[in-house]
């Protein structure tokens, strides 16, 4: 997506996800509190705006880059509460660690009661994993996230306070993706050695199992759906189902069964309803109770009707029964009844995206589109249609499973809900590790053309008719061919690119095609409407790239800056989204405004969300799309640490001259602002100033302090054609001067 924030490495981040929504052809913002420290020196500077010279900026200057990374979609923007709802991984080997009678004595009840995650594979997965599902063009590795289960013991009290088995070294319940008791895998191991290693682990687990064991109230297995479920073709894409065998004749009052805690605990709120859908089959009559309980099972929040009568931020879905027999479960889904416009998007996160006023949406990502291996790439045809027919897939770049509820259709719907132009990123037969070219590329090209027909085709067309519920076409006008492939496999990219370009140009001549070869320093050697530019570096380097495109040719393809960020590589200073990073990014974006041709981050858990300083910085660039930009001149010996831009924008009532300036240095600056060419005076009563700063340039926002680095706006009563203002050290300041 955008900026690839580092994986969670602290206890705080272990329960949260980071949506890195990056902006293409962009814009930013700022605001603040106090300065980093009292400046020892006071610098002076003058800034002049020539209002008489104006150039209109593109309507699509600012937008969002979305990638499925750090659960931005699955467990984040997409409101599905159940993790791994389709049971799509092949878990038969992992399940046998506990449930194969020939290997283990009867398992102990507490093995399941303590959130035992025995089903996931190590992270990262091996490059040649043992479990594959055949696909028309490639085999797909489908390792599963853990299927959290419990089996009730013979009394209900121990369900709430289970003993911890000696194999589990934990002082707190593991997080949803914690790997416990998983067989270790050597990345270089082949399939046979892999199976031998897994077998050794299974036997060692059997040997080390506690000697004191009780017969379990329920036995779980995964079985192929063609052997167990007679759903017909509706679930043909899903290879396995969960088999629950209840073996107790006198089951406890609380029942036995399974539970799913979601991604980091389900957020269940009092008074809200939750829609539960699941596929069940049994040869006998079924009595199954669905409940929402708090994470330790101590508080029942809702049963059967799933109208919550209490609030718990770390809830789980329980499915229990007291009747002996066998039940098969598949495609278990739980979604809040209230989502944005009923389209399945988490409302509070949508409101944060809407507040940025994006003009385009790049999806479904960058590296997520490529994959580490082609067998695990995003295949759009497997992400459309009824959700229960979507097999899901393993995102092997960011190492987690997605059920693809947020699929191609939903991304197009998301763009429409945001009022943004969709930018569809296609895989052109290239991953991080393997490629397809020559005659083998033909299915990929056809798949690309089919995807455009799905979005734009008539109701009578083959794929346009598949847009159930949306007869009108989506306005898809931008397509990016690959992601960073020109850097990885340039000869293959140069061979594959023309085949996609020519096919798309012939079928849809109005579509704007984006190359991912950099054309900023030298002309491209192939046709394109735009070229994609990425930059990740430290704060100082990015700040000094504020003039990066001043000398770029205005002829030929335009630049599309889809990924930029201050990061932590090579001594970077991004932290988890610091003030310093946002100031450098702001300076870089003022250069993009000037040349007109991001990473903001929203951090969330199951019930909270906040914007990083970079997010807040971007809100003051949201009015730039389609606005007029004016020349700015800065005079100061401190010039190298300042960056500025000036635009004219208007709301429903007034016209404003907005002057933004970044002070990237440790000194305060006595700034004189003047403007010429104004056709009217400045209305001080409606003018404001907004500052983004903090007491420490490395300050970040967090769940405990979500507003530590946020915009601070106040009236600007001395607003005039010429005025003075004190710029704080390490700050971003915006002056909105209302025109009479």
HELIX and SHEET records of a PDB file:
HELIX    1   1 UNK A   13  UNK A   15  5                                   3    
HELIX    2   2 UNK A   92  UNK A   99  1                                   8    
HELIX    3   3 UNK A  110  UNK A  113  1                                   4    
HELIX    4   4 UNK A  157  UNK A  160  1                                   4    
HELIX    5   5 UNK A  191  UNK A  208  1                                  18    
HELIX    6   6 UNK A  225  UNK A  228  1                                   4    
HELIX    7   7 UNK A  232  UNK A  235  5                                   4    
HELIX    8   8 UNK A  347  UNK A  354  1                                   8    
HELIX    9   9 UNK A  367  UNK A  370  1                                   4    
HELIX   10  10 UNK A  374  UNK A  376  5                                   3    
HELIX   11  11 UNK A  380  UNK A  383  5                                   4    
HELIX   12  12 UNK A  387  UNK A  389  5                                   3    
HELIX   13  13 UNK A  408  UNK A  418  1                                  11    
HELIX   14  14 UNK A  438  UNK A  441  5                                   4    
HELIX   15  15 UNK A  442  UNK A  456  1                                  15    
HELIX   16  16 UNK A  464  UNK A  466  5                                   3    
HELIX   17  17 UNK A  485  UNK A  488  1                                   4    
HELIX   18  18 UNK A  490  UNK A  507  1                                  18    
HELIX   19  19 UNK A  539  UNK A  543  1                                   5    
HELIX   20  20 UNK A  579  UNK A  595  1                                  17    
HELIX   21  21 UNK A  613  UNK A  618  1                                   6    
HELIX   22  22 UNK A  619  UNK A  621  5                                   3    
HELIX   23  23 UNK A  639  UNK A  641  5                                   3    
SHEET    1   A 3 UNK A  17  UNK A  21  0                                        
SHEET    2   A 3 UNK A 600  UNK A 604 -1                                        
SHEET    3   A 3 UNK A 609  UNK A 611 -1                                        
SHEET    1   B 9 UNK A 712  UNK A 715  0                                        
SHEET    2   B 9 UNK A 682  UNK A 692 -1                                        
SHEET    3   B 9 UNK A 731  UNK A 739 -1                                        
SHEET    4   B 9 UNK A 655  UNK A 663 -1                                        
SHEET    5   B 9 UNK A 642  UNK A 650 -1                                        
SHEET    6   B 9 UNK A 628  UNK A 635 -1                                        
SHEET    7   B 9 UNK A  42  UNK A  56 -1                                        
SHEET    8   B 9 UNK A 668  UNK A 676  1                                        
SHEET    9   B 9 UNK A 722  UNK A 727 -1                                        
SHEET    1   C 7 UNK A  64  UNK A  65  0                                        
SHEET    2   C 7 UNK A 360  UNK A 363  1                                        
SHEET    3   C 7 UNK A 421  UNK A 426  1                                        
SHEET    4   C 7 UNK A 478  UNK A 481  1                                        
SHEET    5   C 7 UNK A 512  UNK A 515  1                                        
SHEET    6   C 7 UNK A 530  UNK A 537  1                                        
SHEET    7   C 7 UNK A 558  UNK A 566  1                                        
SHEET    1   D 2 UNK A 132  UNK A 133  0                                        
SHEET    2   D 2 UNK A 140  UNK A 141 -1                                        
SHEET    1   E 4 UNK A 218  UNK A 224  0                                        
SHEET    2   E 4 UNK A 240  UNK A 246 -1                                        
SHEET    3   E 4 UNK A 325  UNK A 336 -1                                        
SHEET    4   E 4 UNK A 274  UNK A 281 -1                                        
SHEET    1   F 3 UNK A 256  UNK A 260  0                                        
SHEET    2   F 3 UNK A 312  UNK A 321 -1                                        
SHEET    3   F 3 UNK A 266  UNK A 268 -1                                        
SHEET    1   G 4 UNK A 256  UNK A 260  0                                        
SHEET    2   G 4 UNK A 312  UNK A 321 -1                                        
SHEET    3   G 4 UNK A 289  UNK A 294 -1                                        
SHEET    4   G 4 UNK A 300  UNK A 303 -1                                        
SHEET    1   H 2 UNK A 393  UNK A 395  0                                        
SHEET    2   H 2 UNK A 400  UNK A 402 -1                                        
END                                                                             
